């Protein structure tokens, strides 16, 4: 089976940088994705890493280390609208994403 | 931008009743999924559907659940005899390739009383 661990909650102030970590255990590996969810709405895709290293998309970056079974999502220049839940999702033995429990990000003014 | 649409947004039903949750995936997508999320918890995979058949299902997806693509646009999830523990948000998702990002609908909140 697959399992993922990520912090349950992270708080930060507007304009700051925050990192949300994710460790995973899986028998196979195709890639690690990140999704954002506001107030129980539709999860929306943010980023995907299949290979080691950093992927940058605007204010958001995602990093992967396959040897450490570890990844993180980096959010820069935080805005109030970034307050949401962030899920890492691993594609392990199949291409079907298995989601972590999510990290609630609270951005304060 | 094309989107996945789900109806209804909220469904209330009594225990033991049958419910059908409806989804219209993005038109050129070939892979369809149902996930559920119990309030405050993680998004859990239920079933995937490709080429008019189930390709994978989780242990949650027991004999009470079924999926169907009755026509070229709709994708439905049926729960035959609902239980209290089926209360959750049910998300439909689709994608054009088996390794591309999932596009989720806004979900159907199912409340079983």
HADDOCK unambig.tbl for C-alpha pairs under 7 A between the chains (distance, minus, plus):
assign (segid A and resid 41 and name CA) (segid B and resid 106 and name CA) 5.60 0.50 0.50
assign (segid A and resid 42 and name CA) (segid B and resid 104 and name CA) 5.63 0.50 0.50
assign (segid A and resid 42 and name CA) (segid B and resid 105 and name CA) 5.69 0.50 0.50
assign (segid A and resid 42 and name CA) (segid B and resid 106 and name CA) 4.52 0.50 0.50
assign (segid A and resid 42 and name CA) (segid B and resid 107 and name CA) 6.58 0.50 0.50
assign (segid A and resid 43 and name CA) (segid B and resid 104 and name CA) 6.17 0.50 0.50
assign (segid A and resid 44 and name CA) (segid B and resid 103 and name CA) 6.92 0.50 0.50
assign (segid A and resid 44 and name CA) (segid B and resid 104 and name CA) 6.88 0.50 0.50
assign (segid A and resid 45 and name CA) (segid B and resid 101 and name CA) 6.44 0.50 0.50
assign (segid A and resid 45 and name CA) (segid B and resid 102 and name CA) 6.97 0.50 0.50
assign (segid A and resid 95 and name CA) (segid B and resid 98 and name CA) 6.15 0.50 0.50
assign (segid A and resid 95 and name CA) (segid B and resid 99 and name CA) 5.84 0.50 0.50
assign (segid A and resid 98 and name CA) (segid B and resid 45 and name CA) 6.85 0.50 0.50
assign (segid A and resid 99 and name CA) (segid B and resid 42 and name CA) 6.60 0.50 0.50
assign (segid A and resid 99 and name CA) (segid B and resid 43 and name CA) 5.92 0.50 0.50
assign (segid A and resid 99 and name CA) (segid B and resid 44 and name CA) 6.80 0.50 0.50
assign (segid A and resid 100 and name CA) (segid B and resid 42 and name CA) 6.17 0.50 0.50
assign (segid A and resid 101 and name CA) (segid B and resid 41 and name CA) 6.09 0.50 0.50
assign (segid A and resid 101 and name CA) (segid B and resid 42 and name CA) 4.31 0.50 0.50
assign (segid A and resid 102 and name CA) (segid B and resid 42 and name CA) 6.33 0.50 0.50
